[in-house]
Amino acid sequence: MAEIKDPENTIIITLKDGPVTIELLPDVAPKHAERMKELVRAGAYDNVSFHRVIEGFMAQTGDVQHANMEKDYNPGRAGTGGSDKPDLPAEFSKLPHSRGTIGAARSSNPNSANSQFFINFSDNDFLNGQYTVYGRVIEGMEHVDKIARGEPPADPDRMISVKVAADA
């Protein structure tokens, strides 16, 4: 079990193969960390699919509008939506997009991140300074590595449940 230093800023995502523990980085990207906790506590990420999973690159999820596989799931629109909250301003930092880091997905507008995020499968330095890094996997990356690939995957995996460790 990973040592959880700050339960208020730790997220536990249950995948089909097991739990993934993510340490949020509120000192680096406070608005993004706060948004993730807000959506987690609302249950918005439960049953949301991984709609874009590229081998050697990343697994993207978090479309709470179109990708909830238990409620109004629309595979054709998965990846195009967000939450009912306003978009977030970019919080770029010097942190690299290394294996296991969490990045804020967005459109071409740097200030358009909302609910979607991605987990890097490898070191993706070409993303540095262009996408907000706001967390890192501290345990369970082997479960992330098993997420079904595809754009979209033929049989997508989902986040079964997502909790803030302080609430678990």
N, C-alpha and C positions, 0 to 999 in steps of 0.2 A: 504494500500500500504506500502510495506517495505521501511524503510528509507535507501536510497542508499547513503552511505558515500563516495564511490569512483567509479563513473560511468565508469571509464576506466578499472576497475578491477571487474566489475559486469556483469554477463551473464544472459540474460532472455531467457528461453526456453519455447516456446509455445507448450503445450500438448493439447490433445483433450478436457480435462476437465478444462484447464486454464493455466495461466502462472506460471512458477517456476523461482524464483530469486535466483541466486547463487553468493555468494561473493567469488571471487578468493583470494588466499593467496600468493601473489607474494613475501612476506617477508619470507615465509616458503619454497616454491617450485617455484622459479622464472622461471625456464625453462619450467615447466609444465603449469604454468599460461600463459606464453607468447605463447606457442604452441596452447593452447585452443583458445586464442584470434585470433591468426593467421588463424586457420582453420575456426573459426566463421566468421571472416571478409571475407574469401574467399567463404562463403556460403556452405562449405563442409559438415556441420552437418544438413542442412535443409533436411527433409524427410528421415533421417536415422532411422532405426528401433531399438527397444529395442529387441535384439536377445536372451538374456539370463536373465530371470527374475525369481528369486527364492524367494518364500514366506518366510518372516522372515529374509531374508538375504540381497539381493540387486537386483538392476535393472541395467543391463549392456547394453551399446550402444556405438556408435562412430566409427563403422567400416565404414569409408567413401569410402572404395574400393568396398565392396560387399553388403552393407545393405541400400543403397539409394533406397527407395521404388518407386521412380519416374524415376530412371535411372539405368539400368543394375542390377536390384535387383536380388540377387541370394541367396534365403533362405538357401540353402545347404552349402553355403560358408560364410554366415553372421557370423561374429565373428572371421574370420581367417585373415582378412586384416587390413590394416592401411592406412596411407596417403603416399604421395610421398616424405615426409620429412624424415630425418634420425631419428632413434630411440633415445630416451632420456635417459640420465643417471639417476639412482635412486636419489631421493631427500628425503630420509627418515628423519623423524623428530619424536619428542616426542608426536605429536598430535595423539589422539586416533581415531580409526575408529568408531566414534559414529554416532547415527542416523542422517541422513541428510548430512553427509560428502561425499565429492567427492574423489574417489580414482582412481589412474591410473591403468588401466588393462594392463596386460603384460603376457608374456610367463614365463617359469621357470627361464629365465635369468632376474635378477633384472634390467638390463639396456636395456630392450626391449620395454618399454612403447612407444607408438606412438600417436595414435588418440583416442583409445578406453578408456572409463572410466565407472565407476559405481557409483551409488548413494546407500548408505547404508540405508536399511529399519529399521535396529536396531543397537544397539551397538555391533560391531563385533571386540571385543578386540583381538581375535586370529590373526587378520590381522596386528595389531600394529607392526611397525618397519619392515614390509615385503613389504608393498605397499605404494607408495607416496600418501599422503593426500594433495590436493592442492586447495580445496574449500569447501564451505558448503552452503546448502540451507538455506536462511534466510526468504523465504516466498514461499508458494505453496507446501509444503510437502504433503498436503492432495491430491494434484493432482498426485504426484509421487506414492502415496499409491494405486492409482486406475489403474496403468499400468498393462496390461494383463500379467499373469504369464505363464511360460513355458520355456523349453530349446530345441528348440525355441517355443514361443507361437504359437498356431494354427492361431490366427489372431492378429499379433503383432501391438502394438502401435508404434508411431514414434514421433520424434521431428519435429513438423510441421515447425517451424522456430526457429532459434537461433541467437540472436543479442547481441552485446556488448552494455550495457546501454548508454554509451557515444555516440553511433551512432544511437540509437533508436529515 
